[in-house]
Amino acid sequence: MKKIITILALVLTVGTSFAFTGPESVSSQALNTFNSEYIGATDATWAISKDFYQVAFTLDGQRMFAFYNKSGDFIAVTQNISSAQLPTGLKKSLKKLMGNRWITDLFEVRHDDESSWYVTLESVDQKIVLKSNGGKWRVYQTIEKI
């Protein structure tokens, strides 16, 4: 669970905390792990943070992001999804929670054969990030707009 929270923090801040670097500075273990796990991936772009490697890539027409620790071990993979791709129970409960809000972000995080889903619902004056591990949606973060 702690890893999933760490990954979410990485995903939410990826735009500001990663700096582009070429594959030559990524560990060979991370490169080998990625290449064996995502055969057929295209457009791979690596980025490095202090503690993690991130690779953005396309597989089967879907843009994805994989994360590896500095030893090159796989941590998790994320991908943006549509609400139609949610499990049926989550889709139904999300519709009830939306009210006058709209979806601005929805993604799945997969780690060790487990999935978590994060959705950002936005209204005129507020953003709410909800999280689910497959059961109920829980408020992960609330942001009041100014």
SULCOR-V620877 format. One record per helix or strand of 2 or more residues. SS is the DSSP state (A for helix, B for strand). FROM is the first residue (numbers start at 1). LEN is the number of residues. If there is no record, write none. Layout:
ss:SS from:FROM len:LEN
ss:SS from:FROM len:LEN
This chain:
ss:A from:2 len:16
ss:B from:19 len:2
ss:A from:23 len:3
ss:A from:28 len:10
ss:B from:42 len:7
ss:B from:52 len:8
ss:B from:62 len:8
ss:B from:74 len:7
ss:A from:83 len:3
ss:A from:88 len:11
ss:B from:102 len:10
ss:B from:114 len:9
ss:B from:126 len:7
ss:B from:138 len:7
